[in-house]
Amino acid sequence: MIADMIRKGVGLLALAVLISWPGAAAWAGGSFSFEQDLRPILNQQPVLAQWLTGGLDFDQTGDAVRIGQNVNPRLGGLRVGPYVILAKPKGAAGPFTLEVTVETEIICRNQAGKPVEVSKAQTIREKFSSVTVKPYKEGQ
């Protein structure tokens, strides 16, 4: 448990460093589709996916990190976690009142299937890591 928390913290720190370096445009934000991009990740945890989608209505799109062409020309434009999307209680009228963040572990592999850094990856797979739900106020 503690090792997972440390690994996640190190991963987030590394992502923050990558984004803050010169050439930060290499990692940019981009919109994603709930149905096409996020639902398959949530479905890796079927009980949690059912609980979330059974109790919440999600916006159709959200924001995620986008891999830049200059980081990996083959995978440039691919969206990866964390995914942030607005939601509200199922059937509630009015605006979205919740912000849902889905964290993922990014698994990069070369053509031989060995782990590599993102710049050398031939494939990227995401593994569900965690979800956070918090109140949303426009302009936060």
C-alpha positions as CSV (number, residue, x, y, z in Angstrom):
1,M,0.0,0.0,0.0
2,I,2.7,2.5,1.0
3,A,4.9,1.3,-1.9
4,D,1.9,2.0,-4.3
5,M,1.5,5.5,-2.8
6,I,5.2,6.2,-3.2
7,R,5.2,4.9,-6.8
8,K,2.2,7.0,-7.6
9,G,3.7,10.1,-6.0
10,V,7.0,9.6,-7.9
11,G,5.0,9.1,-11.2
12,L,3.0,12.3,-10.6
13,L,6.2,14.2,-9.7
14,A,7.9,12.9,-12.9
15,L,4.9,14.0,-15.0
16,A,5.0,17.4,-13.3
17,V,8.7,17.8,-14.1
18,L,8.1,16.8,-17.7
19,I,5.3,19.3,-18.1
20,S,7.4,22.1,-16.5
21,W,10.5,21.6,-18.6
22,P,11.3,23.7,-21.6
23,G,9.4,22.1,-24.5
24,A,6.4,21.6,-22.2
25,A,4.3,21.7,-25.3
26,A,5.5,18.1,-25.7
27,W,2.9,17.3,-23.1
28,A,-0.3,19.3,-23.5
29,G,-3.9,19.1,-22.5
30,G,-6.5,17.6,-24.8
31,S,-10.1,16.7,-24.7
32,F,-11.2,13.1,-24.5
33,S,-14.5,11.2,-24.9
34,F,-16.1,9.6,-21.9
35,E,-17.4,6.6,-23.9
36,Q,-14.4,6.0,-26.1
37,D,-11.5,6.8,-23.8
38,L,-12.5,6.7,-20.2
39,R,-15.2,4.0,-20.0
40,P,-12.8,1.2,-21.1
41,I,-10.4,2.3,-18.3
42,L,-13.1,2.4,-15.7
43,N,-14.3,-1.1,-16.9
44,Q,-11.0,-2.5,-15.8
45,Q,-12.6,-2.3,-12.3
46,P,-16.2,-3.5,-13.1
47,V,-17.7,-3.0,-9.6
48,L,-16.3,0.5,-9.3
49,A,-17.3,1.3,-12.9
50,Q,-20.9,0.2,-12.2
51,W,-21.0,2.2,-8.9
52,L,-19.8,5.4,-10.6
53,T,-21.9,5.1,-13.8
54,G,-24.9,3.9,-11.8
55,G,-24.8,7.0,-9.5
56,L,-23.4,9.7,-11.8
57,D,-24.2,11.3,-15.1
58,F,-20.9,12.3,-16.8
59,D,-20.2,15.1,-19.2
60,Q,-19.5,13.7,-22.7
61,T,-15.9,15.0,-22.7
62,G,-13.2,15.9,-20.3
63,D,-9.5,16.9,-20.2
64,A,-6.4,14.7,-20.1
65,V,-2.7,14.9,-20.8
66,R,-1.8,14.5,-24.5
67,I,1.5,13.1,-25.7
68,G,3.2,15.5,-28.1
69,Q,4.5,14.6,-31.5
70,N,8.0,15.7,-30.4
71,V,7.9,13.2,-27.5
72,N,6.9,10.2,-29.6
73,P,5.9,10.8,-33.2
74,R,4.2,7.4,-33.4
75,L,2.0,8.0,-30.4
76,G,1.7,11.8,-30.6
77,G,-1.8,13.1,-29.8
78,L,-2.7,10.1,-27.7
79,R,-4.5,11.0,-24.5
80,V,-3.3,9.5,-21.2
81,G,-4.3,10.0,-17.5
82,P,-5.0,11.7,-15.3
83,Y,-8.5,12.1,-16.9
84,V,-10.6,14.9,-15.4
85,I,-14.3,15.1,-16.2
86,L,-17.4,16.8,-14.8
87,A,-20.3,14.8,-13.4
88,K,-23.5,15.2,-11.3
89,P,-25.7,12.9,-9.4
90,K,-27.7,10.6,-11.7
91,G,-30.8,12.4,-13.0
92,A,-30.0,15.7,-11.3
93,A,-31.1,18.8,-13.2
94,G,-28.8,21.7,-13.7
95,P,-25.1,22.0,-14.1
96,F,-22.4,19.5,-13.3
97,T,-21.5,19.8,-9.6
98,L,-18.7,17.2,-9.3
99,E,-15.2,16.8,-10.7
100,V,-14.0,13.2,-11.2
101,T,-10.3,12.5,-11.7
102,V,-9.2,9.1,-12.9
103,E,-5.6,8.3,-12.4
104,T,-3.9,5.6,-14.5
105,E,-0.5,3.9,-14.6
106,I,1.0,4.3,-18.1
107,I,2.7,1.1,-19.3
108,C,5.1,1.8,-22.3
109,R,6.5,-1.1,-24.3
110,N,8.8,-1.4,-27.3
111,Q,8.2,-3.7,-30.2
112,A,9.7,-6.7,-28.3
113,G,7.2,-6.0,-25.4
114,K,9.9,-4.8,-23.0
115,P,9.2,-1.7,-20.7
116,V,10.6,1.5,-22.1
117,E,10.2,5.2,-21.6
118,V,7.4,7.0,-23.5
119,S,9.7,8.4,-26.2
120,K,10.7,4.9,-27.3
121,A,7.3,3.2,-26.8
122,Q,5.7,1.4,-29.7
123,T,2.6,0.8,-27.5
124,I,1.1,2.4,-24.4
125,R,-1.4,0.7,-22.2
126,E,-3.1,2.3,-19.3
127,K,-4.0,0.5,-16.1
128,F,-6.6,2.0,-13.7
129,S,-5.0,3.3,-10.6
130,S,-7.5,5.4,-8.6
131,V,-10.5,7.7,-8.8
132,T,-11.2,10.9,-6.9
133,V,-14.6,12.7,-6.7
134,K,-14.8,16.3,-5.3
135,P,-17.2,19.2,-5.5
136,Y,-16.8,21.3,-8.6
137,K,-17.2,25.1,-8.8
138,E,-16.7,26.9,-12.1
139,G,-13.5,28.9,-12.2
140,Q,-11.6,26.8,-9.7
